[in-house]
Amino acid sequence: MASRKPSMNFVRGVEAFASPAQCLSDIVQAWTEYMKIAEEEATKRREIKAWEKQLLLKLRQNVTFDWIS
């Protein structure tokens, strides 16, 4: 049986585990980025919800005003 050399992608993946400190740093960096994006998206959803409520209120006022006059 011929021995096969590991692919370069596998070797690079193994090298990532060679430094636990770097691995932990990468995890913390990814988590920090995730939390930042999650907060930005939550803020966008709140802004959209507020805009939607404001628009519906204006529409109801216009419909009520048109109906009364």
C-alpha positions as CSV (number, residue, x, y, z in Angstrom):
1,M,0.0,0.0,0.0
2,A,1.3,3.4,-0.9
3,S,1.3,6.0,1.8
4,R,-0.5,9.2,1.0
5,K,0.7,12.7,2.0
6,P,-1.9,14.8,3.8
7,S,-3.4,17.6,1.8
8,M,-2.2,21.1,2.4
9,N,-5.6,22.1,3.7
10,F,-5.4,19.5,6.4
11,V,-1.9,20.5,7.3
12,R,-3.0,24.2,7.6
13,G,-6.0,23.1,9.8
14,V,-3.7,21.1,12.1
15,E,-1.4,24.2,12.4
16,A,-4.3,26.2,13.7
17,F,-4.4,23.9,16.8
18,A,-0.7,24.2,17.3
19,S,-1.2,27.5,19.2
20,P,-4.0,27.4,21.8
21,A,-3.6,31.0,22.6
22,Q,-4.2,32.0,18.9
23,C,-7.1,29.6,18.8
24,L,-8.7,31.3,21.8
25,S,-8.0,34.7,20.4
26,D,-9.7,33.7,17.2
27,I,-12.7,32.5,19.1
28,V,-13.0,35.7,21.1
29,Q,-12.6,37.8,18.0
30,A,-15.3,35.9,16.2
31,W,-17.7,36.1,19.2
32,T,-17.0,39.9,19.5
33,E,-17.8,40.4,15.9
34,Y,-20.9,38.3,16.1
35,M,-22.2,40.2,19.1
36,K,-21.5,43.5,17.4
37,I,-23.4,42.4,14.3
38,A,-26.3,41.0,16.4
39,E,-26.7,44.3,18.2
40,E,-26.6,46.3,15.0
41,E,-29.3,44.0,13.5
42,A,-31.4,44.3,16.6
43,T,-31.2,48.1,16.4
44,K,-32.2,48.0,12.8
45,R,-35.2,45.8,13.6
46,R,-36.3,48.3,16.4
47,E,-36.0,51.2,14.0
48,I,-38.0,49.4,11.4
49,K,-40.7,48.5,13.9
50,A,-40.9,52.2,15.2
51,W,-41.1,53.4,11.6
52,E,-43.9,50.9,10.9
53,K,-45.9,52.0,13.9
54,Q,-45.5,55.7,13.0
55,L,-46.6,55.0,9.4
56,L,-49.6,53.0,10.5
57,L,-50.6,55.8,12.9
58,K,-50.4,58.4,10.1
59,L,-52.4,56.2,7.8
60,R,-55.1,55.6,10.4
61,Q,-55.3,59.4,11.1
62,N,-55.6,60.1,7.4
63,V,-58.3,57.5,6.9
64,T,-60.2,58.7,10.0
65,F,-59.9,62.3,8.8
66,D,-61.1,61.5,5.3
67,W,-64.0,59.4,6.7
68,I,-65.1,62.3,9.0
69,S,-64.9,65.0,6.3
